[in-house]
Structures are given as C-alpha cells and as structure tokens.
Amino acid sequence: MTITRRDPDATTCLPTGPGREVLIHVDCASHAYPDGSVGIHNMCFAVMKNEIVTLCGPNGSGKSTLIEHLNGLLVPTEGEITIDGRSMNGGGAVDLWRSVGIVFQRSDDQLFAPTVLDDVMFGPLNLGMSTEAAEAAALEALEAVGAADLTTKLPNYLSGGQKRLISIAGILAMKPRIIAMDEPTSDLDPVHSEMIEHLISGLKEKFGISVVIATHDLDLAARIADRVCLVREGSIFAEGSPEEVFYDESLVAEAGLKSPQLVRIYREWCRIHNIAPDARPIRIADLIRAMSQEPS
C-alpha cells in the first residue's frame, strides 16, 4: 500500500481497486447542517471486507459527521453513499442499521433500558428475533466483550469503561458486517482503553467484522489500523498504511496532528545515532526490535 492523496475539490473519487469486496463506498458526498455549516465536503471513502480503518483528524474535521452517514442517521445533501451494495439515496437507508452499527462517543446517548441485558437485547428484538433468540444473542455478545457479569446491572450506575463495553455489545448482538465507532477510548482509564483496543482487534479477527474508527488518538490508530485516512475540513485528503502515513511528518502536520509518541521516540533515537528511520516501527515490539539493532 502506498499513500494516496486526493484534492478535496475534485468532483470524482479515485477507484477503490480490484480484488476486494467493498462494503461501504462514499462517492463525493457532502452534507450541510441547517445553519449552513459544512459537515463533510466531496467526501470519498471506502471500507473493505475484513479491515480496520481509522479516520484521523482534529476536532471539527468531519470525522463524526461521516460516521453518522454510514447507517443513515444523516443523509448526504450531495453525492452518493452505497452500503453493502445498496444506495442510501432515494430512501434506501431505511434499515441500514442492520448492516452498520454505530457506537457513539457518549455511551449515555446509547444506553436507556432498565438493565444491561434489556439494553443489549433491544437491537435483536427490533431485528424480529424471538425473546429467547434475542436473549441468547445478547448473552453471547456480553460474553464476547467480557461483560457477562453485568447482565442485571443498571446502565446508569456503570463506570464509563463498562458503559462503552455494553454499547459495543448492543451493536455486536445484531451481528452487523460493519461497526463504526466515534472516539471509542476517549475519557476511559488505561485499563478499559486497553480492553476496548483488544476488543476492536477481535471484532475483525474473531467475527470478521470491518471496523471504522473516528479518532484523533494517533497512538491507537497506529497500533490497530490496517489503513489510515487523514481528514481535514470535511474531506479525506490522504490515506495509506500506518507505517507510511505516520512516518510522513509533513503529511501528519498538514492534517493538524502530531505523530504517534512511539514514532517520535524512534525518530529521536535515529537522530541521536545519525541514522535514517528506515525500520518504521509502530508497535512496542517493533520499536524494541528496531532499537536493539546495532547502529552502523
């Protein structure tokens, strides 16, 4: 994979490339809010089968607006969005939540039922499952996220990390093909942040679910993403692998972001030893391996 750049003012999107199943295709989509502010502009974006893709950009760049377009919460004012082979235009977005589940940044916006089990069962029941089947799906999802002991708890009294796990379980119980998450580790303690990170990787590896993550946490994106999309002023202007994107200092700066801490550590180590940062580690094990090599 090489870095792909796009002119945000271009009126066509680059082809997604052959050989991979495209689950989501956002084709030059724009959305303006009632007050006239632009949420996304000429947005080109795709999600492939069985991948984790991160949308990285500062606050207000359009990440959350794009996420809300992926299951029909918002509909583009211009352009077209195709989900799982169906166009959102012309009323096609009615039941896209069956294919794409969204985990919001604020878990309290998603949890409302009297107990955790009731909350996680809500989606399966709305899919038409029987009570018994919905309960089985909910229990399976709670087990998958490590929250099987919380079934009888009241959501209001859970910790922030527990609420995030329950929010993910509620989506997972509906067995979508894609899960989109808005800042999934924001405001969480380190223990629950790590749990969520491992869970995101497991969604792809264990369940074959593609995951879209909107975040300005580049350290998280570097560790878990297959592909990184840089978002600025409502458009994706560059994308590539974490190794390619995060070791391009000018590109990261253009997005209004700072390189992941691990990248900065390795760059400084290379500067001290007067060597080029050719290894491009993005995970701790890779960094240790790179730094254990005797500088020539």
Secondary structure, DSSP 4 states (H G I P E B T S, - for coil): ---EE--TT-SSPPP--TTS-EEEEEEEEEEE-TTS-EEEEEEEEEEETT-EEEEE--TTSSHHHHHHHTTTSS--SEEEEEETTEESTTTTTTTGGGTEEEE-SSGGGT--SSSHHHHHHHHHHHTT--HHHHHHHHHHHHHHTT-GGGTTS-GGGS-HHHHHHHHHHHHHTT--SEEEEESTTTT--HHHHHHHHHHHHHHHHHH--EEEEEES-HHHHHHH-SEEEEEETTEEEEEE-HHHHHT-HHHHHHTT----HHHHHHHHHHHHTT----S---SHHHHHHHHHSPP-
